[in-house]
Each structure stands twice: as C-alpha cells, then as structure tokens.
Amino acid sequence: MLFGLDGVEIGLLIVFLCLFGGILSGFPVAFAIGGSAVISFGIIAGLDSAGWLIHQAIDTGSAEYAALIAEGIRPDSISIFKYPELPRMGEPVFPQGWETALDRNVSFIVNRMNERVLAGQSIETLLAVLMFVLMGITLERSKIANDLLLTMARVFGPLPGGLAVSIVVVGAFLAASTGIVGATVVTMGLLALPTMLRNNYSPELATGVIAASGTLGQIIPPSIVIVLLGTLAGDLYSAAQEERASSVGCSDALTYLGEPAVVSVGTLFQAALLPGIMLAVLYALYAFGYALLNPSKAPAVEMGATNSEVITRNEGLTWFLAVPAALIGGMIILSGAGLIGSQNVAVDSFSAAGETASLRTNVGPECQAAMIELHGQDAWDEAVEQQAAIDAAGGVAEAHQLTEEERAAQLEINIANAAPIGTGIAIAMVLFGLVLSTARGISPSSDPTPLLIGAGGILAVLVFDALAVSPLTSPGFTFLIILAPLLVVLWSCRHAVERLGRNELLRVVFPPLVLIVAVLGSILGGITNPTPAAALGAGGAIMLAAFRKLRDEQKSGKLIIMASFSLVIMLLIGVNFDLRTHVEEVSAETWIAFFLAQATYLFAMFGLFYACWTLFRSGVLSPVVRETAKVTSMVFTILIGSQLLNLVVISFGGEHYIQDFLKSFDNEFQVFLIVMLVLFLLGFVLDFLEIIYIVIPIVGPVIYGGTFDPKWVTIMIAVNLQTSFLTPPFGFALFYLRGVAPPEVTTRHIYRGIVPFVLIQVVGLALLWFFPWVVTIVPDLMPN
C-alpha cells in the first residue's frame, strides 16, 4: 500500500486534491470540476496500472466470512469497518482494469445526462431554476430592492435598531422573490450599508445583518438550493427506502413504510417556509436587542413617513386590526356553521373504492417483525383488525359504474349538503372587504360614502348568492345574478385603490408581494408544481419591472395593469367554467367563456410582449437575459461536471467505501452529525452546487435510508450550507460583501459582525434538531 493507506483512500485524496486545485486554478468552476474528474481518473488509472493502488477487500472465501453469512447477516452489511478482524485480500482498485471502468463510465454518463439534463423526469423541475433566476435578476435590475429598502427604513427607522430590522425584512422579502444569495448581498451592501454608516450604525452590526439577511435566499422559498436538492432528494429517498424495505424482507417501501416513499420540491418548499421565517425573526430579535443594549451603535433614525395623512392609534387599531380580524373570523365562523363551503354537486360516474387497512398485513414473518418494530405493536394490531373487518365484509369494495338511479340519488344528497354561499365568492368578498377597510384606515378624513357603498355591495353579493344561486346554477347565470352588486363593489374598490396609492408602503410593497403570494401560494397550496409557478413569477417580474420603468419615464402603465387583470380574468374563467369544446354537447355559455378566455389570454400575452419591448428599448432586458443565461448555463455545466466527478469516485469504489464507513456507526444521529459536519467544512471551499451534485449523491443513500423524515434531512442540509456560507474566514457571502463595502469598512469589521449571526444559525440548527416539527408541521397541514 502506498504511504500505508488503502488504495481507495488514496483515490479519494487524489480526487479531492484535483478538485481543490482546479477550483484554485482560476478556471471557471463549471469547467474545473469536469477537468478535475478527467485528471484524477487519469492519475488513479496510472497508479493502478503501476500496481501502487491496492485495496484491502474482505476475503469472501474465508471461513470467518462464511460464518457471518450463516448467522443471517446480509452481505451488503459486512464491511471492513464493522468487522475489521475479517481476513482480507489485496486487489487493484480497478479489479477489471481501468479500461473497463472507463467504458462503463462513458455509458453511465450518457445515461445520466439523458436522465438528469436532457429528457429525464427531473428536467421539468430543473427548468424552474431558469425561471426563478430570471425572476430574481429581473426584480433586482428593476430597482425594486432600492424602493423596498427605503420604504422599510421609513417604517422601522424610528425604532431602536430599526434600520437593521428593515434590512432583515427586506432580505426575507428579496429571498422570497429572488432566491439568489450573491445578488441579494451585493444589492443590499451597495444600497443599505452607506446609509447605516451615515446614521452612526456600528460597522459590525451593519455588515453582519446585511450578510446574514442576504443568505436567507438559501432557505426561504422559492430557493434554488431547495429546487436542486429536491431533484436529488426524491430519487435518493425512494431508492434508499426501497433498499431498506428489501433488507428487512418486505416487497417494497410502500408495504414497509405504510406510505409512498416520495418527496417533492413543492413539499420541500412547504417544509422550508417556517424555518426560513424563524431565522429571519431570530436575526431581527438580535438586532433589536443589540440596539437596546448599545443605543449609540444602532440609533433610531427618522427617515420620513410613508403615509400622507396622520393616523391616530384608535383608527389604526380599528381599520388595520379589528375590521380585518372580524372579516376573516366571520368567514371562518360561517364556514364552520356550514353557510360557506363547496357548492360542487357533480357526481362521479363510478362509486368510490372501499378503504384498505392502514398497513399491509399479508407479509412474511421477517417483514412483519420489521413493521412492528417500525410502527409499533398497537399500529400493527389495528391494521390486523381493519383487515379482518374488510375480509369479513367480503374484501375491499371495488369501484363500479353508477346506475342512473344511483346517480340521481347521489345528486340529491350533494345538493342537500351544498353550502348556501360558495367558498370562492366568500373569499373574493373578504379580499374586497380588506381593500376597503385598509383604504379607510389609510385616509380616515376622506369621504367614507364610496367605501360604505362598496361594503353594501359586498353584503348584496353574498345575499344574492345565498338566495338566488343554487348549486345547479351554471357559472354564467351565477355571474349575471351577482353582476350588479359586483359592479358596485368594483366601483368602490377603484376609489379605495386611489386612496391606497397615497401610502408609500403599500405602493412599493404590494406589487411584488402579490407576485410572491401568487408564486408561493400556488406551490405551497398544492395548486401546481414549481415549474409553472416559476414561469408565472418570471412573467410577472417582467411586467412589474416594465411598469416600474414606464413610471420612471413618466409614461402610462395602464396597458401593463390591464394585461395583469386580463390574466386574472383568464384564470377565474378557467377555474369556474368547463372550457372543453371537443365534447359531444357544448353549450353557448361554454363557447362564450372559451372565447373570452382566449381573448384575455391573447391580451395578457400582448401585455407581456409589450413589457419585454419596454425593457428591451430601455436597455434592461438584454443584460437580464444575458445574466440569466450565464447563471443557468453555469448550473447545468456544473451538473454535468459533477456527474463526471461522481462517476470517477464510483468507478474505483470510493462511494461504497464512504457509505460503508458511515454505515459502520450504529447510532443514526451520530452518522447524520458526521455528515453535517463534513458538509459544513466542505462549504468553506465548495459552492452549494458542487456539494449538492458531488457530495449528496454519495452520502444520500445513507442519510435518506434511515428513519429520519426526508423533509427534515433536506432542510437541515440547506440551513447547514447557509451557515457555512456565512462562517469566516471562508464564507462566500462575506466575500460578496467585502467586494462592495466602502474603504472604511475593514475585513475585520465584517468577520466580527458576522459571528453573532453564525451563532444564531447554530441555534437555529439546534432548534430544528430538537424540534423537527418546525419543518414538518406546514407540509402536514397543507395539501401536496
């Protein structure tokens, strides 16, 4: 053995040194990774051919090995780490020669490129990266971040440490709208750092809060990190759990776990929401506490009001708190009383199939013992009782086609159970009510008559829906019935919007907030997957940036607003009408809705093209597209290079060697702690892209193959990488900030300022470790 090390260990060192040298060489990282793969494979192949790389493998022909097999121990669980006393034999790291390994690698890389880059199942999810990058860069280049910083500074500035708190709020806001860490840190460093220093803020606090808040894009959805992690986590978790089920004698993971072994990017977005908000709150609490203890280093700053009219405390509490709470609470109460709910009375052509037992009980004794150990004896006994009851009733009821009599009877039941007021109309009226109440609070001295008329219109819509609309009324006739009061509500809301425009906070925050809610709401609510939502976000960001540009040029942005409303109308038509025109009978109402939806779609596309033209002639679109192409091509090139490097590690047994080492620990928490520590250290020298595509595929089968919730594992990895992104002296975010900081801010200021936030990150990791429900509660409550 060379230097007393195992041949596989030397191979891993060669791969790491080549990768580290390639990154330090100055070549673009995307190409350095692929190049380091080729160079490292050549070095390892040369050393193996010279007979210098010898792997001490277990002698599978020895009596000791046969005795372990006779005891029922699976061959794949026997390793040199768990059984170091077993006899060994020396063999080359390429047992069949490096030529065979090279041929196999070429085949693997072609297959992997086809699966993960060109035409595989994950390509649709990876397209979300392109859209989210375009969305983030567009918002960053449209000066929306500048407006947000100034407005939030005016809101929080009068508080102790208010500027620092405003940085946290804007950082969370930009994280939810861009997800690009470098752009967020640089933007806030250029815009906010000089302002904080001019107002006598401590350089340490100013730089620390900017760097930390900028990295919230790593965890707050829509995070590119989570999109890329999610594409791997789903495959790793599914494969690892199938192998785990097979190892205990079960036929598949569904039988063993009692649920499908799947995890999606949308579910991970849901899981990341609360941890991201938790970290932002911890940052803000630290900034506020620091200001209370050191008022001279984080003074309150009055930067002007955001509203044109002074509002008393009672007026604010009434219109911004009491009335909205009454509207939302009233809807919840009416929903609980059955007055608001679904009015869908459609009857399926087939009956519902009978329910199965909570666990499959028709399994072998080995699988049964494993399932009892996993789920508990009570859960198994309950499943056995459920299966016995099903068998006694003749088995699981099969779905059958309903007769006309059965359909008519079920229709009567559905009509009787339908709520008087539809959920969609109720939600729309509550939103209109919130607009009216907020407008009243913004300008309490203005004439309330238009707003009161609108409130009356809202009540009229609800009354008309309850009394004149039945569950069998078509969407077209429903619209005609409520049209008159709805027009009154829209007329009133037009006056309300004019008043809301006087408030700078709403004028600046509301448009991007609507975009974020539309994108995240569609994902978190289970309405669609991340790719269409990202496309919606990219288109919305382009239109928002175009409207901002037209306003700077003192031109009308009505076309952009009308195109946005036409998009909303198109979505409402699609939700409420059956637009299929290739069925046997198509009603006139359906044709009208179809052509109206088509018209609104074409107008929305015209508005999008007009927005693109506006940004193009103003010189904004070209750099946005160019930067998006650079970032996206870098991601995909790193993906290809990482697959090459990963296959090199697999070719000489490095992947199995590392996995056998991790599996040698009996404590699952200990294994995960080791992996987290390694990822933290690698985060000093590798970007998250390299870690995701090089390291995670190697350790993933181990950490995703245990009892841990895959959502918790993935979010812990993301927060850990975020912590590494901040930790001096190698944190990437610190170098981003150092590049834009003024000369009076030294590197020492940045390092000292970031230490408390790194400790906050560690506290956040500890909270997620001891309270994993912080990650899992949102996915459990929301649809997937």
N, C-alpha and C positions, 0 to 999 in steps of 0.2 A: 504493500500500500504506500502511496506517495505521501510523505510527511506524516505518516501514521494515521491518515484519515481514510475513511471509506471512499470508494470511487464515486458514489452518488453524492456524498458530501462535497467532494472536490468539484463535481459538476455543478452543484448548486452555487458554490462560491464563484466559479467561473462565470456563470450566468449573471449573478448579481454584480460582479465587478465590471463585466462588459456593459451591463445596463447602466450602472452608475457612471462609468467612463463615457458612454455615449451621451448621457444627459449633460455631463460637464463639458463635453467637447464643443458645445456651441451650435451644433446642428439642431434643426427643428426636432422637437421631442418626438413628433409623429414618425419621422424617418429614423431617428436614433434608436427607437425601440425595435423596429424591423431590422435595422442594421446590426444591432447587438445580438439579435436572435441568430442571424446568419453567422456572425463572427464566433459567437460562443459555441454554436453547433460544430463549426469547423475545428475549433481548438479541442473540444471534447472528443470529436471523432479522431483527430490526430493522436491525442494521448492514448485513446483506447486502442488504436491500431498499433501503437508502440508497446502496448501491454503494461502501461503505467496506471491505468484506472481499473482497479479490481474491487468488485462489490462483494462483501461478505454476506452471502444469502444463506438462509436456513437450508440445511440438508434435509430435503423432504423424503429421502430414502432411509433416514436413520430410525433406530428403534424408538428413540425418545419422541420423535415427531409422530410415529405411528401410534404410540401410547396416548398422546393427546387427542388424536383423531378418534381413537377407540373410546375415549371418555365423552365423546359427543361434542367436542369443541370444533367449531366451524373453521375450515382452512383459512378463510379471509380474515379471521380474528387472531390468527397466530402471527406474531411479528417478533423481530429481534429485540424490540423494546419491552414487550410484555414477558417474553421468555428468553432472556439473554443467555441462559445456560444451555440452550439447544445447540447441537453440533452445527457448524457452518461449513460452507464450501465457497471457495473463491471463483468468481465468474466475471467476465467482462461486463461493463455497464451496457454494452450493446451485445446481448448474447448471440444474435443472429447477424451481427455485423452492422456497421453504420450505414452501409448501402441500403439494407432492408429498412432500417429506421427512416432514412431519408425518403425512400419510396413511399413508405406508409405516411410520413408527414405531409408529403405533397398531396396525397389522396385526401388526407384529413383536412388540410387547409382549403382545398377546393370545396369539399362538402360543407365545412363550417362557413365559408364565405357565402355559399348559396343559402345556408340556413339562417345566418345572422345578419348578413349585409345586403344580399340581393333579393331573395324571394322567400325567406323563411317566415314563420309566424311572428317573430319579433320585429320584422321590418316595419310593420304598421305602427307599433309603439315607438320605434326609433324615429319615425317621421315626426312625432310630437316634439322631439328635440329641436328639429329645424324650425317648427312653428313657434315654439317658446323662445328660441333665440331671436327670431325675427321680431316677435312681440316685445321682448325686453330691449333690444337695441333700438327699435323704433321709439319706444317711450323714453329711453334715455337720451336720444338725439333730439327729441322734440321739446326739450326744456321743461318738461312736466315735473321732473325732480326738483328743479330750481323753484318752481311755484310751490311745490309741496313743502320744501324746507322753509321758505319764507313765511308761508301761512301757518305752519305748525309752530314756528318760532314765535309768532304773534300770539298764538293760543296759549302755549305753555311758558313763554318767556317770563311773565310776571311771577312764576313760581320759583322757589329755590331750586337751582339746577335745572331750570326749565328748558334751556337750550339743549342740554344733554338729553333730557327726556324726549324733546322733539326729535332729536337725531334717532333715538330708538324707534319712535313711532314711524318716522319716515323710512328707516331701514327695514322695518317689518312690512311697510306698505310697498316699498320697491322690491322686496324679496318676493312678495305675493304677485307682483306684476312683471318682474324681470327674471328672477331666479339666477342671475349672473353675478357672481361674487365680485370679480375684478372690476366690472363696470360700476357696481354699486359703491364699492370702497373708493374708487377714484373719483366718482361724481361727488360723493359727499365730502371727500377730502378737499376737492377744489372749491366747493361752494360753502361748506359749513365751517371748516377749520379756521380760515381767516376771520370769520365773523365771531367765533367763540374766543379767539385770542384777542381781538379788539375789545371785547367786553370783559377782559380780565379773567377768563377761564384758565384753570390750570392746564398747561400743555399735556400733562399726563392724562388727566380726565378726558380732555378733548380728543386726543389721539386714540385712547383706549375705547371710548364709546363709539367712535366712528369705525374703527377696525372691527370691533365686535358686532356692531349692528349690521355692517356690510356683509358679514358672513352668514346672516340669517337666511340668505338665499340658498344655503346648503340644505336647510331643513324645512323651511316654510314652503308648502306647495304653492304654485307648480315648480318644484325643484328639479333641475336637470339631473342632479345627483340621484334623486329617488327614481326618476324615469329610467336611468341607466341601470341602477341597482335592481329595480323591479323587473327588468327584462331578464336578468340573470337569476334573481331570487326565485321566480316562479319555476324555472326549469330545475334549478338546484334542489329546491324543496320537494318538488314532485318526484324527481329521481331518487333523492336520498330517502324519502319516506317509503317509496316502493321497495328499495333495498332493505330498509328496516323491517318492513312487513314480511318480506321474504325470509329474513334471518330468524324470525320467530315462528315461521311455519304458516303464515297467513297467505292467502292467494293474492291479495292486493292491498294497497294502502287504504282504500275505502272501507274494506272489511275491518282492518285493524284499528283505524282511527275513528270509524263511525261517521266520517265526513270526507268530502273530496280533499285531496292534498293539493290545493291550488292557492295561489296568492297573486293578485293582480296589481298593476300600477295604481289603479283607482283606489283600491283598498289601502295601499301604502300611503297615498295622499291623505286619506281619511285618518290613518294612524299617525301621520306626521303633524297634523294640524295642532293638536293640543300641546305636544312637546315644543313646537315652534313658538306658540303663544307663551308657554311657560318660560322659555328662555328670554323672550323679549320682556316679559314682566319682571323677571329677576334683574335684567340689565337696568330697567327703569327704576326699580326699587333701590338698587345700589347707587345710581346717580343721584336720586333724591336724598338718600341717607348721607351720601358724601357731602352734598350741599348743606345739609342741616348741621353736620359736624365741622365743615370748613366753609362758612358762608363767603369768605373773601375769595376763595378759589372757584366758586361756582355761584356767582351772584344772580339775583333776579334781574331780568332785563325787560324793560317796557319797550316793545317794538311796534306799538300801534294796535288799534282794534281791528277786528275782522268784520264787524257789523257797522252799518251806517247809522244805527239807532241804538240808544241805550236801553237795555232791558233790565227790569227790576228782578229781584230774586224770586218773588212770588210768580211773576209772569213766566220766568224760565222754568220753574218747577211745574207750573200748570200745563204749559203747552209743549214742553220738551220731555216731561216725565209722566205726569198724571194722565193726560189725554192719550198719549201713545200706549201706556200701560192698560188703560181702560179699553182701548180698541182691540189690542191683542188679547187681553184677558177675556173680553166679551166673546171673541171668536172661539177661544178655547172652551169657554163655558157652554156656548151654544153647540159646539161640536160634541162635547160630552153628553149634552142633552138630546142629541140626535137631530137637531134642527139644521145643522150644517154637516154635509157629508157628500158622499158619492151619489150621483144620480144615474149611473150607468146600470141599465137593466138588461143589457144584452145577454142572451142565453147561448151557451156553447152547444155545438152540435153533438158533443159526446159528454157523457157523465164523467165526473171526477173518479180517478182510480182510488182504491182504498189505501189507507195508510199502512206502511210497513212498520216493523219493530224498530226501536231506536238503535239497536245493534243487530248485526247478522249473527245468528246463533248456530247456523248449520256449518260449523267449522270443526276442524280436528282438535284433539286434546291439547296439542302443543300451542296452537293458535288461541284456544280457549283460555289456557293458563296465562298467556301473554296479555290477552284482552282484559282479563280480570285484574291483572297487576296494573294495567294502564288506567282502566276506567273505574275499578273498584268492584267489590262483590255486589253491592247494592244495585249498581247500574246494570250489571250482568243479570242479576235475578229479575229486575224489572223488565229487561228485554226478553228474557225467557217467558215471563208471564204474558207479555204482549204477544209473542209469537204463538203461545199456546191458545190464547183467545182467538187469534186470527185463524189458526188451524181448525179450532172448534167451529168457527163460523164458515168453514169451507174454503179457507185460504184468502189471499188478498183479492178484493173485488176488482175485476177487470173493467176498464172503461168500455162503455157500449154506446152505440148511437141512440139518441133520444127519439122517441116517437113524437108525433105532433101533439098528442095529449100531454105527454110529459113536458114538452117544451112550453105549451100553453100554461100548464100548472106552475112551472118554474118562473115563467114571465110574471104571473100574478104575484108570486112570492117576492120577486125582485122589485116590482112596483110598490108593493106594500112596505117594503123595507127601505125604499129610497128616501133620502132626506129632502125636506121641502126646499132647501137652498143649496145650490151646488157649491162644492169646495172652491172651484176656480173663480166663480163670481165673488164669493165671500173674500177670498184673498185679494182680488183686484180692488174691491171696495175698501178693504183695510188699508191697502197701499195708498189709494187716493185719499183716504182719511188722514194718513200720516203726512202726506204732502200738504194738505190744508191746515192741519194743526201746526206743522213746522212753520208754514208761511205766516200764520197768525202770531207765533212766538217771535219770528224774526222782525216783524213790523207791527207791534201791538197798537200803535197810534193810527194806523191806516184804517180805512172804512172796512168793517167786517162783513158788510152785506154780501159781496160776491162769495165769500167763503161760507157764510151761512146758507146761501142758496145752494152751494155745492154739497154741503152736508145734508140738506134736504133731498137733493138728487140722489145721494148715496142711499139714504133710507128708502127712497122711492124704488130704486133698482132692486133692493133686497125684498121689498114688499111685492113688487111685480113678479119677481122670480118665485116667491113663495106661493102667491095666489094664482097667477095666470100661466105659469110654466109648469107643465107636468113632466115626469120622467120620459114620456113618449114624444114630447115636443121636439121637433128637429132643431138643430143648431141655427138654421136660417131663421125660422119663426121665433126662436128664443131671442135672437139678436133684434128682430123687428119689434118685439114686445117691449124690450128694455131700452130701445133706441132713444126715445125722447128723454127720459131721465139721464141716460148715459151722456147725451149731448150736453145737458145742463152741467153734469159733473166735469166733463172735459172743458167746457167754457170756464167754469170756476177754477179748475186747475191751471188754465192758462194765466189767469190773474195771479194765482199762487206762485207760479214759476217766475213771473216778473219780480215778485217780492223776494223770492229766494235768491235771485240773481244779485240782490244788493249785499248779500253776505259772502265775503271773500272765501271763507272756509268751505261753504257749500259749492261755490262756483269752481273752486280749484279741486276739491276732493271728490265731488260727486261723479264727474265723468269717468275718471279711472276706477273709482270704487264700483260703479255699475259694471265696468268691464271685468274687474276681478270677480265680482259676485257671479256674473254670467259664466265665466270660465270655470271657476272653482265650484260654483253651485251645481253646474251640470255634471261635474265629475264626482263631487262628494255626495250628491243626491242620487247617484246611480243612474242618471238620465242617459249619459253617453260615456264613452271611454275617452282617455286623454287626447287622442289624435284629433277627432272632430272638435273637441273643446279648444285645443291649441290653435286649430285653424280659425275658429271663431275669435279667439284672442288676438291672433295676428291681424286679421281683417279689421277688428275693432280698433286695434292700436294704430293702424294706418289711417283710419278715418278720424280718430281722435287727434293724431298728430297733424293731419291736414286741416282740421277745424282750428287747431291752435295756430297754425301757420297763417291761415286766412285772417284770423283775428289780429295777428301781428301786422299783417299787411292792410288792416282796416278794410277788409272785404267781407262780404256777406258769406256766412257759413250755413245758410238755410238749406242748401242742397244736401250737405252732409247730414244735417239733422233730419231732413225728410227721408233720406235714404236709410238712416238708422231706424226711424219709425216704420218705414216700409218693411224692414227686416223683422221687426217685432210683429207687425200685422201678418206677415207671411207665416211666422212661427205659430201665432194664435190660430190662424186658419188651418194649418196642418194638424194642430192638436185637436181641434173641435170638429173638423169635417173629414169624412171619408173621401179622399181625393182619387180613389181608383176609378179610372174611366174605361178599363178593359173588361168590365164585368157585363153580365147579360143586360141588366137594367140599371141605367144611370139617370137619376132624377135631374130636373132642371136646377135644383138647388146645388147639387154636386157640380154641375157644369159651371155655374156662376162662381162657386167657391174655387174651382180649379183655375179658371181664367183669371180670377182676382189674385190667387196665389202666384200664378205665373207672372202676372203684371208686376206685383210687388217684388218678386224675385229679380226680374229684369231691371227694375228701377234700383234695387239695392246693389246689383252688380254694376249698374251705371255709376251709382254714387261711389262705389269702391274704386272703379277705374278713374273717376274724376279726382278722388283723393290721391291716387297714385300719381296722376298727372300733376296735381298741385305740388306734391313733394318732389317730383322729378324736376319741374321747372325752377323750383327754389333751391335745388342742389342738395336736398336731404335724402331722397330715395336712393341715389346711386351709392353713397357711402354706406347706407344701411344695408343694401343688398350685398355690397362687397364685403362688409364685415360679417354679415350672416353667412355668406359662402365660405369665408375663411374659418370661422368658428366651427361650422358644421363639417366642412371637409377635414378639419383637424380631428374632430371627434371620430369620424368614420375611418380616417387613416390610422389613428391610434388604435381603434378597434381591430383593424387588420393586422397591424404590427404586434399588438398584444396577443392575438391568436397565434401568430408565428412563435413568439417567445414562449407562450404557454405550451405549445406543442413540442418545443425543444425540451422543456422541463419534463413533459410526459415521456418523451422518447427514450431517455436514459433512466427512467424510474424515479425521478425526483418527486413527482406528485404523490405516488404511493408511499414513498419514504416519509414525506412530511405528514401525510394522513395517518400512517402507522404510528408515528411519534405522538400525534395528538390523541389517537385512539387508545394509546397505552395508559392514559390517565383515567381512573375510574370515576372521578368527580367531573360531571358535565360543566358545572360552573367554573371549575379550575381551567378546563380546556378553553371555554369561552373567554375567560380573563386573559389567558395567554395570547389568544388570537387578537383580542382588543389591544393589548399592549404592543404586539408586533405591528398592527395596523397603525397605531399611534406613532410609533417610531418611524415607520416607512413613510408616513405623511410628511415627515421633515424633508425628504428628498424626492418623493414622487407626488405627482398631482393625483387628484381623486380619480381621473380617468385611467391612469396606469394601474392604480390599486384595484379599481373595480374590475378591470379586464384581465389583469395578470394574477393578482393575489386571491381575489374572491373565488374564482373557479377552482383554485387548489384547495383552499380551506373550507369552501362552501359545503361539500358533501359531509363534512364532519359537524359543522355548527348548525346546519339545517337538517341533519339527520337524527337529531335527538328529540327531547320532549319540549324544547322551547318553542314558543309561538313565533312563526316566521316573520310576522309583522314586527314584533318586539326586537328580534335579532337584527332586522334590516334598519330599523330606526336607531338602534343603539350604534350600529356601524356608521350611519350618517352623522349622528351627533359626535361620535368619536373622531371622525375625519374633520368635522368642523372645529373641534378642539385643537387638533393637530395643525389646522390651517392658521390658528391664532398663536400657537406657542412659540416664544422666542427660543433660540435666535433664528430659526429657520422658517417660521410661519409665512406662508405666501402672502397673506393679507397685509402683513407688516411691510413687506417689500413694495406692495402696491401703494400703500400709504406713504412710505418713505419717498417714493418717486414723485409725489405731488405736494409734499409738505413744504412749507416755506423754510428758508435757511435757519431761522431762529429755533425751529423745532428739530432737536437732535434725535439720533437713533436711540440714545439712552432714554429720552422722554417717551418714545414710543414703546420701548421694552418695559419700562416701569409702569406705564399706563395700562398696558395690556394684561399684566399679571393678575389683578383682581378679577378680570373678566375670564381669564383661563380658569381661575379657581371657581368662578360661578359655573363655568362649563362642567367642571368636575362635579360640583354639587348637583347640577342638572343630570349628569350621568348617574350619580348615586341615587337620585330620586327615581329615575326610570328603572334602576336596578332593583330597588326595594319596593317600588310601587308600579309594577308593569301595567296595571290597569289604566294608567295615564295614556298609554299607547293604544290599548285595545278597546277602551270604552266607546270612542267615536265610531269605529267600524262596527261594533256590536249594536249600536243604536241606529245606524243609518243603513239604507239599502245598498246592496252591491250588485 
